[in-house]
Amino acid sequence: MSRGFVKEDDQEEIPIVPPRADLPEGVTNYVTQAGMNELLAEKQMLLDEKSRLDSPNEDEKRIALNHINAKLLLLEQRIATAQIVRPNEQAPGEVRFGAKIRLKIEANLNIQTFQIVGVDEADISKGKISFTSPLARLLINKKIGDKAVLKRGREDLVYEIMDIRYP
């Protein structure tokens, strides 16, 4: 039936769901075990929220259900494509996925620690950077004592790798 014959009140509202963290097309969805646990916990939270939906207004309930289902669809796609990388299978002494790296910034001698994680678990406030980030891509395959230069407009940041650990 043509949309011209449908009353405006009958048209289903399409839920607007923010996209998940960007994972470039064709890039493997690497995650740590902790990252997979977070994804599964998020899924359970959404399923619990879905089961608790209770609204006297059927339209509000349907819209809320559509929103949860849309979020679940995106999340389930991430879970289905996730590939867990085990830290104990990484080359010791080299920066790889899952590594926790202590870096010295040459410009001010500050020490920072980052862990290279999956796109969904990245959180700079917790020192977790996505393996797709420019800094992580610079650090991959480096060893203790190596330097990595991050080009930033007029100034370059030079990082020296002080320590590499796999939690």
C-alpha positions in Angstrom: 0.0 0.0 0.0 1.2 3.5 -0.8 2.2 5.7 2.1 -0.2 8.2 0.7 -3.1 6.1 2.1 -1.8 5.8 5.6 -3.0 8.2 8.3 -0.3 10.3 9.8 -1.2 9.0 13.3 -0.5 5.4 12.1 3.0 6.0 11.0 5.6 4.3 13.2 8.2 6.6 14.8 11.7 5.4 13.8 13.9 5.4 16.9 17.0 7.6 16.8 19.8 5.5 18.3 23.3 7.0 18.5 25.8 4.9 16.7 28.3 2.8 18.6 32.0 3.7 18.6 33.4 3.9 15.1 34.9 0.7 13.7 36.2 1.3 10.2 34.8 -0.9 7.4 36.8 -4.1 7.0 38.6 -3.8 10.4 38.5 -6.7 12.7 36.5 -6.0 15.9 39.2 -6.9 18.5 38.2 -6.8 22.1 39.9 -7.7 25.4 38.1 -10.3 27.6 37.1 -7.3 29.9 35.7 -5.6 26.8 33.6 -8.6 25.9 32.4 -8.9 29.5 31.3 -5.2 29.3 29.4 -5.8 26.0 27.6 -8.8 27.4 26.7 -6.9 30.6 25.3 -4.1 28.4 23.2 -6.6 26.5 21.9 -8.1 29.7 21.1 -4.6 31.0 19.1 -3.8 27.8 17.2 -7.2 28.0 16.4 -6.4 31.7 15.2 -2.9 30.7 13.1 -4.5 27.9 11.5 -7.0 30.3 10.6 -4.2 32.8 8.9 -2.0 30.3 5.6 -1.0 31.7 3.6 2.0 30.5 -0.1 2.6 30.5 0.3 4.3 27.1 0.7 1.7 24.4 2.3 4.2 22.0 5.0 5.2 24.6 5.7 1.5 25.3 6.0 0.6 21.6 8.4 3.5 21.0 10.5 2.6 24.1 10.5 -1.0 22.9 11.6 0.0 19.4 14.4 2.1 20.9 15.7 -0.8 23.0 15.4 -3.2 20.1 17.4 -0.9 17.9 20.2 -0.5 20.5 20.2 -4.3 21.0 20.6 -4.9 17.2 23.7 -2.6 17.1 25.1 -4.3 20.2 24.5 -7.8 19.0 26.2 -7.0 15.7 29.3 -5.9 17.7 29.2 -9.0 19.9 28.8 -11.3 16.9 31.9 -9.8 15.2 34.0 -9.5 18.3 37.3 -11.3 18.4 38.8 -11.7 21.8 42.6 -11.2 22.0 44.3 -12.9 24.9 47.1 -10.9 26.4 49.2 -14.1 27.2 49.3 -14.8 23.5 50.9 -11.5 22.6 54.6 -11.1 21.9 56.2 -10.0 25.3 58.3 -6.9 25.0 56.4 -5.6 22.0 53.4 -3.3 22.0 50.3 -5.2 20.7 46.6 -5.1 21.3 45.8 -5.3 25.0 49.2 -3.9 26.1 49.4 -1.4 28.9 52.2 1.0 28.0 54.0 3.5 30.1 55.1 6.5 28.0 57.3 9.5 28.7 56.4 12.6 26.7 59.7 14.2 25.8 58.4 17.8 25.7 57.5 17.9 29.4 58.9 14.6 30.7 55.4 13.7 31.9 54.7 10.0 32.2 51.4 8.6 30.9 50.0 5.1 30.9 47.6 3.8 28.2 46.1 0.4 27.5 45.3 -0.4 23.8 41.8 -1.8 23.7 38.8 -2.3 21.5 36.7 0.6 20.1 33.8 -0.1 22.4 35.9 -0.2 25.6 38.1 2.8 24.9 37.8 5.5 27.5 40.6 8.1 27.7 39.6 9.0 31.3 40.5 5.5 32.3 43.7 5.5 30.2 42.2 3.1 27.5 42.7 4.0 23.9 41.2 2.3 20.9 43.5 0.2 18.7 42.3 2.4 15.8 43.5 5.6 17.4 46.4 7.4 15.8 48.6 7.0 19.0 47.8 3.2 19.2 48.7 2.7 15.6 52.0 4.5 16.1 52.8 2.4 19.1 52.0 -1.1 17.7 55.1 -3.3 17.2 57.3 -0.9 19.2 59.6 -2.1 22.0 60.8 -0.6 25.3 63.1 2.4 24.6 61.6 3.0 21.1 60.2 6.4 20.3 56.9 7.2 18.5 56.2 10.7 17.0 52.6 11.9 16.9 52.3 14.7 14.3 50.0 17.4 15.6 49.8 20.5 13.4 52.7 22.7 14.4 54.1 20.6 17.2 55.0 16.9 17.2 54.7 14.9 20.4 57.5 12.4 21.0 56.7 9.5 23.2 59.3 7.1 24.6 58.1 3.7 25.6 59.2 3.1 29.2 57.3 -0.2 30.0 55.0 -2.7 28.3 52.8 -5.0 30.3 49.9 -7.3 29.5 47.3 -7.3 32.3 
